Amino acid sequence: MDPSPGGQFGIACPPRWLIALALVVALGCGRAWSAPPPTDQETWRLLARRVESRGFTYFVAEGDAEVQWGNRRVRAQRIEGDTETGWITATGDVLFEDERGRLYASQTRVNLKTREGDLADVRGTIEGIIITADTLHSDGSTLDMHNVTLTTCERNPPDFLLSARSLSLSSALRIRARHVSLSAWGNRLISVPYLSRRIGRREPGEPLIPQIGYSRRRGLMVYYGDLLPQQWAQVRYSLRVFTRHDPEIRLDLLRRLDGDSDAEPLRHLEPTERPGVSFLETITAHGWLATEESRSKQGAFLSLRANSPVENLERTDLYLRGVELGYQTAQPLAGGTLETEWKAGRLRESPTLVTANRAVALVRWQSPTLTIGNRLATDLTLDARAGVYPEEAYSWARAQWGLYWQANTAVQMGAGVALATTRGSSPFVFDQLETRREARFRLRLTGHWGVDVLGKWDMEQRRWRDWQVAITLPAHCVQPQILWSSQQRQLQIQLSLVSR
């Protein structure tokens, strides 16, 4: 937006701005106003019809007032500010704008240096997300709002609308809302007491409503899971119902041990939920993400399971009933990410009817992605697992190397090989390594239609072990995605919000 008639952001020259110009010139000897800053981020600019100053840092501006610090600015009818601390108070047709978006409010008190502050009667756009709220509070990274509506649809009425009594939005675009109503195409779909989901940036995020699917072995499927933050821990539940089998129920109690600055939820580490997922790893997982600000994570968990399906070597169904207590970490190492997990518990596997106590240790290192030229990249993944059972022990280790080619902005391809070895024996079929030599291939297209294909070739059996396919349909803001896995013989359809 161009605040001055001349098209430059600064003190303009028409007569109504002369007072502001005189103020800046008069304050030229003041450190906060005139000292040459090292970068433009530390430059203060003020425009107004009337300006009063108290000392060299505090000011009151009235009449089409506008204050800018770096790429953040506030425009209002009246602004009081302190350039030393960065805090300003604005009333009357307030506009707050930065690189993430713009918000309109009736009044605000905000710190332009730290992004902390409060706004009242809010409406606007953040990271392509359209919001309205009675109040908004920012701690610099997370926004907390009350009586909120949220959508990524620009149409009126929107194709999809989320309403909540309270909602927080993290810098990673994760929403956590209470007393939520979901509406689509003008009709209310569902009301839930709590919702935690990530909105995707230009790609599908986490599903907002239950996923539906079909398995040739287990019939029709409905799946839903969520994460419920508590004061002392986090509770994650998942429920998957098939028409040909009993429901699968899983409940995880997660105790966060990482810093308070990292607002992302702590996930239980599974083979397809990892902090630095390789391009050849999977196409269906959202990952356990470690943010740039806080890459180290650790946490303890208690997992209770019932009828959790596992694929064995012959692709038949196995079920686990039991409980596990564990501890997990993710931290940077040698430029990559090191994961560790220790867990112990008592499990029962059916239909093999094996019941045993076990202690398992898992270690995984994902190397940084090494760029080769302008279009090629490579990485390395190392996995190791060891398990101890009554009078038995079992271990396996795996190394996977991948090479990737970025053909253009819409086409990515990759190929790699994984080599593994095992020792000892395990009473549980689901612990055993499925293949020892495997080649992987992946093609990802991100044009008008999104297509993602991952193939796994068993080099020992000389046959395809698995195909994973994801098709993303073109849509305005509610993104449909179709997922297929040949190993699980399962088709899923999910809907998620996409930020533009």
C-alpha positions as CSV (number, residue, x, y, z in Angstrom):
1,M,0.0,0.0,0.0
2,D,1.3,3.5,-0.9
3,P,0.8,5.8,2.1
4,S,2.3,9.0,0.5
5,P,1.2,10.8,-2.6
6,G,4.7,10.6,-4.0
7,G,4.8,6.8,-3.8
8,Q,7.6,6.7,-1.3
9,F,7.1,5.5,2.3
10,G,8.4,8.3,4.5
11,I,7.6,12.0,5.3
12,A,5.7,13.4,2.4
13,C,5.8,17.0,1.3
14,P,2.1,18.3,0.9
15,P,1.3,21.0,3.5
16,R,-0.8,18.8,5.7
17,W,2.4,16.7,6.5
18,L,4.6,19.7,7.3
19,I,4.0,19.3,11.0
20,A,5.3,15.7,10.9
21,L,8.2,16.8,8.8
22,A,9.1,19.5,11.2
23,L,8.9,17.1,14.1
24,V,11.3,14.6,12.5
25,V,13.7,17.4,11.6
26,A,13.5,18.8,15.2
27,L,14.2,15.3,16.6
28,G,17.2,14.9,14.3
29,C,19.6,15.1,17.2
30,G,17.7,12.4,19.1
31,R,19.3,8.9,19.1
32,A,16.0,7.0,18.5
33,W,15.0,9.0,15.5
34,S,18.1,10.0,13.6
35,A,21.0,7.6,14.4
36,P,21.9,5.8,11.2
37,P,20.5,2.3,11.6
38,P,22.5,-0.7,10.5
39,T,19.5,-2.0,8.5
40,D,16.2,-0.6,7.3
41,Q,14.4,-2.9,9.8
42,E,15.4,-0.5,12.6
43,T,14.1,2.7,10.9
44,W,11.1,4.5,12.3
45,R,8.8,6.5,10.1
46,L,5.9,8.7,11.1
47,L,3.2,10.4,9.1
48,A,0.3,12.4,10.6
49,R,-1.6,15.7,10.4
50,R,-0.8,16.6,14.1
51,V,2.1,15.4,16.1
52,E,3.2,16.0,19.7
53,S,6.4,14.7,21.2
54,R,7.6,14.2,24.7
55,G,11.4,13.8,24.8
56,F,13.0,12.0,21.9
57,T,11.1,8.7,22.1
58,Y,7.5,9.2,23.0
59,F,5.0,10.8,20.5
60,V,1.2,11.3,20.0
61,A,0.1,11.4,16.4
62,E,-3.5,12.3,15.2
63,G,-5.3,12.6,11.9
64,D,-4.5,9.9,9.3
65,A,-1.6,8.8,11.5
66,E,0.8,6.1,10.3
67,V,3.8,4.5,12.0
68,Q,6.2,2.1,10.3
69,W,9.1,0.1,11.7
70,G,10.8,-2.0,9.0
71,N,8.1,-3.8,7.1
72,R,5.5,-3.5,9.9
73,R,3.2,-0.5,10.0
74,V,0.1,0.7,11.9
75,R,-2.4,3.2,10.5
76,A,-5.1,4.8,12.6
77,Q,-6.8,8.1,13.5
78,R,-4.7,8.4,16.7
79,I,-1.4,6.7,17.6
80,E,0.6,6.9,20.8
81,G,4.0,5.3,20.7
82,D,7.4,4.8,22.3
83,T,10.2,4.3,19.8
84,E,12.5,3.0,22.5
85,T,10.4,0.0,23.6
86,G,8.5,-0.4,20.3
87,W,5.0,-0.3,21.9
88,I,2.3,1.8,20.3
89,T,-1.4,2.3,21.1
90,A,-3.8,3.0,18.2
91,T,-7.5,3.8,18.0
92,G,-10.0,4.5,15.3
93,D,-10.0,2.6,12.0
94,V,-6.8,0.7,12.9
95,L,-4.8,-1.2,10.2
96,F,-1.9,-3.4,11.2
97,E,0.2,-4.8,8.4
98,D,3.4,-6.9,8.1
99,E,4.8,-9.5,5.8
100,R,2.3,-12.1,6.9
101,G,-0.8,-10.1,6.1
102,R,-3.0,-7.3,7.3
103,L,-5.5,-6.9,10.1
104,Y,-8.2,-4.3,10.7
105,A,-9.3,-3.4,14.2
106,S,-11.1,-0.8,16.3
107,Q,-8.1,-0.4,18.6
108,T,-4.8,-2.1,19.3
109,R,-1.8,-2.0,21.5
110,V,1.1,-3.7,19.8
111,N,4.9,-3.9,19.9
112,L,6.2,-3.4,16.3
113,K,9.6,-4.9,17.3
114,T,8.4,-8.1,18.8
115,R,4.9,-8.5,17.3
116,E,3.4,-8.8,20.8
117,G,0.1,-7.1,21.4
118,D,-3.7,-7.1,21.6
119,L,-6.3,-6.1,19.0
120,A,-10.1,-5.6,19.3
121,D,-12.9,-6.2,16.8
122,V,-10.5,-7.9,14.3
123,R,-10.9,-8.8,10.7
124,G,-8.3,-9.5,8.0
125,T,-5.9,-12.0,6.5
126,I,-2.9,-13.8,7.9
127,E,-0.8,-16.1,5.6
128,G,-3.8,-16.4,3.3
129,I,-6.2,-17.3,6.2
130,I,-9.2,-15.0,6.5
131,I,-10.2,-14.4,10.1
132,T,-12.7,-12.4,12.2
133,A,-12.5,-12.2,16.0
134,D,-13.7,-10.2,19.0
135,T,-10.2,-10.1,20.5
136,L,-6.8,-11.2,19.4
137,H,-3.6,-11.6,21.5
138,S,-0.1,-12.2,20.1
139,D,2.9,-13.3,22.0
140,G,5.1,-12.8,19.0
141,S,4.6,-16.3,17.4
142,T,1.2,-17.6,18.3
143,L,-2.2,-15.7,17.9
144,D,-4.9,-16.4,20.5
145,M,-8.4,-15.3,19.5
146,H,-12.0,-15.4,20.9
147,N,-15.3,-15.7,19.1
148,V,-13.5,-16.5,15.9
149,T,-14.4,-17.4,12.3
150,L,-11.7,-18.8,10.0
151,T,-11.6,-19.7,6.4
152,T,-9.2,-19.8,3.4
153,C,-12.0,-19.3,0.9
154,E,-12.3,-15.8,-0.7
155,R,-15.8,-16.5,-2.0
156,N,-18.9,-15.0,-0.2
157,P,-20.3,-17.1,1.4
158,P,-17.1,-19.2,1.7
159,D,-17.1,-22.8,0.7
160,F,-15.8,-23.7,4.1
161,L,-16.0,-21.9,7.4
162,L,-14.7,-22.7,10.9
163,S,-16.3,-21.0,13.9
164,A,-14.9,-21.3,17.4
165,R,-15.3,-19.8,20.8
166,S,-11.5,-19.7,21.2
167,L,-8.7,-20.4,18.8
168,S,-4.9,-20.3,18.6
169,L,-2.9,-20.1,15.4
170,S,0.8,-20.9,15.5
171,S,3.5,-19.7,13.1
172,A,3.4,-23.2,11.5
173,L,-0.3,-22.6,10.7
174,R,-1.6,-25.1,13.2
175,I,-5.0,-24.2,14.6
176,R,-6.2,-25.3,18.1
177,A,-9.8,-24.4,18.6
178,R,-12.4,-25.1,21.3
179,H,-16.2,-25.3,20.9
180,V,-15.9,-25.6,17.1
181,S,-18.5,-25.6,14.3
182,L,-17.5,-26.6,10.8
183,S,-19.7,-25.4,7.9
184,A,-19.4,-26.1,4.2
185,W,-21.3,-24.5,1.4
186,G,-23.7,-22.7,3.8
187,N,-24.5,-25.9,5.8
188,R,-23.2,-26.8,9.2
189,L,-21.5,-30.2,9.0
190,I,-20.3,-31.0,12.6
191,S,-19.7,-29.5,16.0
192,V,-16.8,-30.7,18.1
193,P,-15.5,-29.6,21.5
194,Y,-11.9,-29.4,20.3
195,L,-10.0,-29.4,17.1
196,S,-6.2,-29.4,16.3
197,R,-5.1,-29.4,12.7
198,R,-2.4,-27.9,10.5
199,I,-3.4,-25.8,7.5
200,G,-1.3,-26.5,4.4
201,R,0.7,-23.8,2.7
202,R,-0.2,-24.3,-1.0
203,E,-0.6,-28.0,-0.4
204,P,-3.0,-30.2,1.6
205,G,-2.7,-29.9,5.4
206,E,-4.1,-32.3,8.0
207,P,-7.6,-33.6,7.4
208,L,-10.3,-31.5,9.1
209,I,-13.1,-34.0,9.0
210,P,-13.1,-37.8,9.3
211,Q,-11.4,-39.7,6.5
212,I,-13.4,-42.2,4.6
213,G,-11.9,-45.1,2.6
214,Y,-12.2,-48.7,1.4
215,S,-10.0,-51.8,1.9
216,R,-10.5,-54.9,-0.1
217,R,-9.7,-56.9,3.0
218,R,-11.5,-55.0,5.7
219,G,-14.3,-53.2,3.8
220,L,-15.5,-49.6,4.2
221,M,-13.5,-47.4,6.6
222,V,-14.0,-44.3,8.7
223,Y,-11.0,-42.8,10.5
224,Y,-10.5,-39.9,12.8
225,G,-7.8,-38.8,15.2
226,D,-7.0,-35.7,17.2
227,L,-4.6,-34.2,19.7
228,L,-5.9,-32.7,23.0
229,P,-3.4,-30.5,24.8
230,Q,-3.7,-30.5,28.6
231,Q,-1.9,-28.5,31.3
232,W,0.4,-31.5,32.2
233,A,0.5,-33.4,29.0
234,Q,-1.1,-34.1,25.7
235,V,-3.7,-36.8,24.9
236,R,-3.9,-38.2,21.3
237,Y,-6.6,-40.6,20.3
238,S,-7.4,-42.3,17.0
239,L,-10.4,-44.4,16.0
240,R,-10.6,-46.5,12.8
241,V,-13.8,-48.4,12.0
242,F,-14.1,-51.1,9.3
243,T,-17.2,-52.9,8.3
244,R,-15.5,-56.3,8.4
245,H,-13.4,-56.0,11.6
246,D,-13.6,-54.7,15.1
247,P,-12.8,-51.0,15.6
248,E,-9.1,-50.1,16.1
249,I,-8.6,-47.8,19.1
250,R,-5.4,-46.2,20.2
251,L,-4.8,-43.7,23.0
252,D,-1.5,-41.9,23.6
253,L,-0.6,-39.9,26.7
254,L,2.3,-37.6,25.8
255,R,4.4,-35.6,28.2
256,R,6.2,-32.7,26.6
257,L,9.8,-32.0,27.8
258,D,10.9,-29.6,25.1
259,G,11.0,-25.8,25.5
260,D,7.8,-23.7,25.8
261,S,8.9,-21.6,22.7
262,D,8.1,-24.5,20.4
263,A,4.3,-24.5,20.0
264,E,4.1,-27.6,17.7
265,P,2.5,-30.7,19.2
266,L,4.6,-33.6,20.1
267,R,3.7,-36.7,18.1
268,H,4.5,-40.3,18.9
269,L,7.2,-41.4,16.5
270,E,6.0,-44.1,14.1
271,P,7.8,-45.4,11.0
272,T,6.0,-42.9,8.9
273,E,6.0,-40.0,11.4
274,R,9.5,-38.5,11.5
275,P,11.0,-35.0,11.9
276,G,13.1,-35.2,8.7
277,V,11.2,-37.5,6.4
278,S,13.2,-38.4,3.3
279,F,11.7,-37.8,-0.1
280,L,11.7,-41.6,-0.6
281,E,10.2,-42.4,2.8
282,T,6.4,-41.9,2.4
283,I,3.8,-39.7,0.7
284,T,1.0,-40.0,3.3
285,A,2.5,-38.8,6.6
286,H,2.5,-35.3,8.0
287,G,5.7,-35.8,10.0
288,W,6.8,-35.0,13.5
289,L,8.3,-31.6,12.7
290,A,11.1,-29.9,14.5
291,T,10.9,-26.1,13.9
292,E,13.9,-23.9,13.0
293,E,13.6,-22.1,16.3
294,S,13.7,-25.3,18.4
295,R,14.9,-28.4,16.6
296,S,15.4,-30.5,19.7
297,K,12.5,-32.3,21.2
298,Q,12.0,-34.9,23.9
299,G,9.0,-36.5,25.5
300,A,7.6,-39.5,27.4
301,F,4.5,-41.4,26.4
302,L,2.1,-44.0,27.5
303,S,0.4,-45.8,24.6
304,L,-2.7,-48.0,25.1
305,R,-3.8,-50.1,22.0
306,A,-6.6,-52.3,21.0
307,N,-7.0,-54.0,17.6
308,S,-4.3,-52.0,15.9
309,P,-3.7,-53.6,12.5
310,V,-0.1,-54.5,11.4
311,E,0.9,-56.1,8.1
312,N,3.1,-59.1,8.4
313,L,5.3,-60.7,5.7
314,E,2.4,-62.4,4.0
315,R,0.2,-59.3,4.1
316,T,-2.3,-60.8,6.5
317,D,-3.9,-58.9,9.4
318,L,-2.3,-59.0,12.8
319,Y,-3.6,-57.2,15.9
320,L,-2.0,-55.9,19.0
321,R,-3.5,-55.5,22.4
322,G,-1.4,-54.1,25.2
323,V,0.4,-51.1,26.7
324,E,3.8,-49.5,26.2
325,L,5.7,-46.8,28.1
326,G,8.4,-44.9,26.2
327,Y,10.7,-42.0,25.9
328,Q,11.7,-40.3,22.6
329,T,14.0,-37.5,21.4
330,A,14.7,-35.7,18.2
331,Q,17.8,-33.4,17.9
332,P,20.2,-32.1,15.4
333,L,23.4,-34.1,14.8
334,A,26.1,-33.6,12.1
335,G,23.9,-31.3,10.1
336,G,21.0,-33.9,10.1
337,T,18.4,-35.1,12.6
338,L,18.9,-37.9,15.1
339,E,15.9,-39.7,16.5
340,T,16.0,-42.0,19.5
341,E,13.2,-44.0,21.2
342,W,13.1,-46.4,24.1
343,K,10.0,-48.2,25.0
344,A,8.9,-51.2,27.2
345,G,5.6,-52.9,27.6
346,R,3.5,-56.0,27.4
347,L,1.8,-56.8,24.1
348,R,-0.4,-59.5,22.7
349,E,-0.3,-60.3,19.0
350,S,-3.2,-62.1,17.3
351,P,-4.0,-64.3,15.4
352,T,-0.6,-65.7,16.4
353,L,-1.7,-65.4,20.1
354,V,1.8,-64.4,21.1
355,T,2.0,-62.5,24.4
356,A,5.3,-61.2,25.8
357,N,7.1,-58.4,27.6
358,R,9.5,-56.5,25.5
359,A,12.0,-53.6,25.6
360,V,12.9,-51.9,22.3
361,A,15.4,-49.3,21.4
362,L,15.3,-47.4,18.1
363,V,17.9,-45.0,16.6
364,R,17.5,-43.2,13.3
365,W,19.7,-40.5,11.6
366,Q,18.5,-38.5,8.6
367,S,21.3,-36.6,6.9
368,P,21.0,-33.1,5.6
369,T,20.1,-32.8,1.9
370,L,23.2,-32.3,-0.1
371,T,22.7,-30.2,-3.2
372,I,24.6,-31.2,-6.4
373,G,24.5,-28.4,-9.0
374,N,21.2,-26.6,-9.6
375,R,18.8,-29.6,-9.9
376,L,20.3,-32.6,-8.1
377,A,20.3,-33.5,-4.4
378,T,21.1,-36.5,-2.3
379,D,20.6,-37.7,1.3
380,L,21.3,-40.7,3.5
381,T,19.1,-42.4,6.2
382,L,20.4,-44.8,8.8
383,D,18.0,-46.9,11.0
384,A,18.7,-49.4,13.8
385,R,16.4,-51.3,16.1
386,A,17.1,-53.8,18.9
387,G,14.5,-55.6,21.0
388,V,14.8,-57.8,24.1
389,Y,12.2,-60.4,25.0
390,P,12.2,-63.2,27.6
391,E,15.1,-65.4,26.6
392,E,15.2,-63.9,23.1
393,A,16.7,-60.9,21.3
394,Y,16.2,-59.4,17.9
395,S,17.9,-56.5,15.9
396,W,18.0,-55.0,12.5
397,A,19.8,-52.2,10.8
398,R,19.1,-50.4,7.5
399,A,20.8,-47.8,5.3
400,Q,18.9,-45.9,2.6
401,W,20.5,-43.6,0.0
402,G,18.5,-41.4,-2.3
403,L,19.2,-39.2,-5.3
404,Y,16.7,-36.5,-6.4
405,W,16.2,-34.4,-9.5
406,Q,14.2,-31.2,-9.6
407,A,13.2,-31.0,-13.2
408,N,11.3,-27.7,-12.7
409,T,9.0,-26.1,-10.2
410,A,6.3,-28.6,-10.9
411,V,8.2,-31.9,-11.4
412,Q,10.3,-33.8,-8.8
413,M,11.8,-37.3,-9.2
414,G,13.8,-39.5,-7.0
415,A,15.4,-42.9,-6.8
416,G,17.3,-44.8,-4.2
417,V,18.2,-48.1,-2.6
418,A,17.9,-49.5,0.9
419,L,20.0,-52.3,2.3
420,A,19.3,-54.0,5.6
421,T,20.4,-56.9,7.8
422,T,18.9,-58.7,10.8
423,R,20.1,-60.9,13.7
424,G,18.4,-63.0,16.3
425,S,14.7,-63.8,16.5
426,S,11.5,-62.1,17.6
427,P,8.3,-63.7,18.9
428,F,6.3,-60.9,17.2
429,V,5.8,-61.0,13.4
430,F,5.3,-57.3,13.3
431,D,8.8,-56.6,14.5
432,Q,10.5,-58.5,11.7
433,L,12.1,-56.7,8.7
434,E,10.0,-57.1,5.5
435,T,12.8,-56.9,3.0
436,R,16.6,-56.7,3.0
437,R,17.3,-55.2,-0.4
438,E,14.8,-52.6,-1.8
439,A,14.8,-50.0,-4.5
440,R,12.5,-47.0,-4.3
441,F,11.3,-44.6,-7.0
442,R,9.2,-41.5,-6.7
443,L,7.5,-39.0,-9.1
444,R,5.8,-35.9,-7.8
445,L,3.8,-33.4,-10.0
446,T,2.5,-30.2,-8.5
447,G,0.7,-28.6,-11.4
448,H,-3.0,-28.0,-11.8
449,W,-3.6,-31.5,-10.6
450,G,-1.2,-32.9,-7.9
451,V,0.1,-36.4,-8.5
452,D,2.5,-38.2,-6.1
453,V,3.7,-41.8,-6.8
454,L,6.1,-43.8,-4.6
455,G,7.1,-47.4,-5.7
456,K,9.0,-49.9,-3.6
457,W,10.7,-52.8,-5.4
458,D,11.8,-55.9,-3.5
459,M,15.2,-56.7,-5.1
460,E,15.2,-60.2,-3.5
461,Q,11.8,-61.4,-4.6
462,R,11.9,-59.3,-7.8
463,R,8.5,-57.8,-7.4
464,W,6.8,-54.6,-6.3
465,R,6.3,-54.6,-2.6
466,D,4.2,-51.5,-2.4
467,W,2.7,-48.6,-4.4
468,Q,1.6,-45.4,-2.7
469,V,-0.3,-42.9,-4.8
470,A,-1.8,-39.5,-3.8
471,I,-3.9,-37.5,-6.2
472,T,-4.8,-33.9,-5.3
473,L,-7.8,-32.5,-7.1
474,P,-7.8,-28.8,-8.1
475,A,-9.9,-26.8,-5.7
476,H,-10.3,-23.2,-4.5
477,C,-9.6,-23.6,-0.7
478,V,-11.0,-27.0,0.4
479,Q,-8.5,-29.4,-1.0
480,P,-9.6,-33.0,-1.7
481,Q,-6.9,-35.7,-1.8
482,I,-7.2,-39.4,-2.7
483,L,-4.7,-41.8,-1.2
484,W,-4.0,-45.4,-2.3
485,S,-1.7,-48.0,-0.9
486,S,-1.4,-51.4,-2.6
487,Q,0.4,-53.0,0.4
488,Q,-2.5,-52.1,2.7
489,R,-5.0,-52.5,-0.1
490,Q,-6.7,-49.3,1.1
491,L,-8.2,-46.2,-0.5
492,Q,-8.7,-43.0,1.4
493,I,-10.3,-39.6,0.7
494,Q,-9.5,-36.6,2.9
495,L,-10.4,-32.9,2.9
496,S,-8.1,-30.2,4.2
497,L,-7.8,-26.4,4.2
498,V,-5.1,-24.8,2.0
499,S,-3.6,-21.4,2.6
500,R,-2.8,-19.3,-0.5
